[in-house]
Amino acid sequence: MMRSVLRSILVALVVSLVPVYALAQCGVERWTVKTGTDADATLVNLNSPTSTTIANLQSIPAPATLPDNNRVQPTETTLWTLSATLTKFVLAYDSDYHMVLTDSAGRTMIAEIPSPNCVASNSPFAAGISHARAQFDAMFTATTTFQTVNVPVQITGIGFFDYQEGQEGIAPNAIELHPIVDINFSPYFLVWASPQTLTIPQGGLATSTITSTLNGGFNSTVAWSAMGLPSGANASFSPASLTAPGGGSSTMTLTVGATTPVGSYNVTVAGTGGGQTHSTTVALTVTTAGGASQQLLGNTGFENGSSNPAPWTVTAGVIDNSSFETPHTGSWKAWLDGYGSAHTDILQQAVTIPSNAATASLSFWLHIDTAETATTVNDTMKVQIQNLSGTVLATLATYSNRDANSGYRQVSFDLSSFKGQTIQVYLLGVENSKLRTSFVVDDFALNVTTSSGTPDFSISTSPSSLSIVQGGSGASTISTTTSNGFNSSVAMSASGLPAGTTANFNPISIASPGSGSSTVTFLVGTATVAGIYPVTITGSGGAQTHSTVISLTIVTSGGSTRQLLANPGFENGSNAAPWTATPAVIDNSSATQPPHSGSWKAWLNGYGTTHTDTLWQMVCVPSAATSASLSFWLHIDTTETTTTRSYDTLAVQVRNSSGSILATLATYSNLNAATGYKQVSFDLNAYRGQAIQIYLVGVEDSSLRTSFVVDDFALNVTTP
């Protein structure tokens, strides 16, 4: 007890007399035992680990006394290995990485990695400590504030009894693994939300993009759920789950009831898959409606009967009052398909959404009945938004025979991005020539809330902190949401960047009405000074300016950087390998489209006729990579004269080894035409430990050519 009191007094004196930055130091209590310079360190067999569990370690009785320079045998002379979940970590005052481990029963214990700078060179643990520290740094950046994670790990370390002083996560007998000499992160996924804050008036809805990023070869379906919703509010996900390997994004729609209590709520969004659950929090603020609310659709329940479906336009037989499929309410409903033969039905209504709409939400009740027995998709119903010319502006959802359900369920969609436009709500049911599927819909509503408040927007970022190695890159999604009828493009900029670092936005501005997202990619120079930099991201538009901050941590490379792509400048000539390209894409006609360097480049499209070109290469991104970035030089040349329509496009995609699209990194078009080349770059950290295809697909329409010319690719990865 006296020892603990004296230590507390000493720490208090140090805190009062020494500046905060000077507290980064090496430890004191049993420090020789912690770092392997004690008299018994050689008794530890580093080549013979013993498997254990947190429960087993907690069952070991705590010793009556703790020697300063000797070990409590056999616990402190044993190299232990255990599997657990890492739930918290922090950079402690003594420069240790302090980690809290948890098992499935909720038992906790501490594991620590000392700073290699605090370990004497003659310690038999020195190499292992440096190795474990590098393993941890490759995954996370520890700060002096606890960070919460939920990551499965396998820890190897030496047993150690600490003093009971209320440390975060300490076991009842104060057993620890200290030091750790090896740490392996099992395959896992992390969950992000963008935006992370939503303000929704009563009766309204809003959306957030929920993203799963994979690490260490994780491969499982990830299903979404939401908890902590206030009464009267609900959450829906599209899609409801991400198919294996589990990476990608879903749109979460939060719908707030008219009587939901006003206030602030923390909504926990969880992804579950592969025996793991990871979550993120969306801060929800419910406000009073604050304006006029109205329902815009006519004949919402089809109660005018089949002889007068207006203002709906339908195919024959869709408006129905038979007893074979019951309506949700009333006597009538809309029944698409259900014939068991090749058939197409449509249901559509034009509507104008006011430009000053604060919220706009479409909902209806849906019942799907099928005789299909296969698990494949055979019959579908698409919910689309089209303009008055019939051009599809968005496909809100696609339902199929696989979604058959008993009874009705309500589905809802955010239409606030279409404010100020006249649109068609368009349902398209397509049935094949075999077993029947019926898509029955009823009781539509397009609820709009208008507000007389000042048009405005908000800005957020996800993630809000990045750790990037010198010479590497990292990306964050910048999201904007609008309110009170805001209708303007929002231009993006960054300030506070360290010397040698650039920020590139894609797109550079979010188009009117100003709600959407932009990806900012930071390219860090090899000479950029390591440190933590608050980078201010600013959005400007509609006489409004708002900012958010990204904490950018630059770390020393501490490893090797290499370029993974082969034949990156296509200088092998017509032998494109290992690229796979459509005919004539690999080209050396420098007079018409010169290369960026050398004699050869890849030239997609440029025919002025309907044409599709592809270019791709398979590559494996190391799981140990601390950074992974793709870059290439791009020139776009076009004879299109429009300034508003994207007729010809080039999509830059990441696909898995089977060719399924994991992400579309960017889409360029005739609208991006410019003289000369520009370098574009993308963060591929999310694909560490995966075999992927770098895949470019150029699509040209039937008139006026657009050429997409690319050269000098690089996929740079840094490993410890």
ABEGO torsion letter per residue (X at the ends): XAAAAAAAAAAAAAAAABBAAAABBBBABGAAAAAGABAAAAABBAABBBBBBAAAAAABBBBABBBAABBBOAAAABBBBBBBBBABBBBBAAGBBBBBBBBAAGBBBBBBBBBAAABBAABAAAAAAAAAAAAAAAABBBBABBBBBBBBBBBBBBBBBBBBAGBBGBBAAGBBBOBBABBBBBBBBBBBBOBABBBBBBGBBBBBBBBBBBBGGBBBBBBBBBBGBBBGBBBBBOBABBBOAGBEBBBBBBBBBAABBBEBBBBBBBBBBGGBBBBBBBBBBBBBAGBBBBBABBGAAGAAEAABAOABBBBBGABBABAABBBABEABBBBBEGAGBBBBBBBBBBBBBBAABABBBBBBBBBBBBABABABBABBBBBBBBBAAGBBABBABBBBAAABBBEBBBBBBBAAAABGBBBBBBBBBBBBABBBBBBBBBGBBBBBBBBABBBBBBBBBOBABBBBBBGBBBBBBBBBBBBGGBBBBBBBBBBGBBBGBBBBBOBABBBOAGBEBBBBBBBBBAABBBEBBBBBBBBBEGGBBBBBBBBBBBBBAGBBBBBABBGAAGAAEABAOABBBBBGABBABAAABBBABEABBBBBEGAGBBBBBBBBBBBBBBAABABBBBBBBBBBBBABABAABBABBBBBBBBBAAGBBABBABBBBAAABBBEBBBBBBBAAAABGBBBBBBBBBBBBABEBBBBBBBGBBBBBBBX
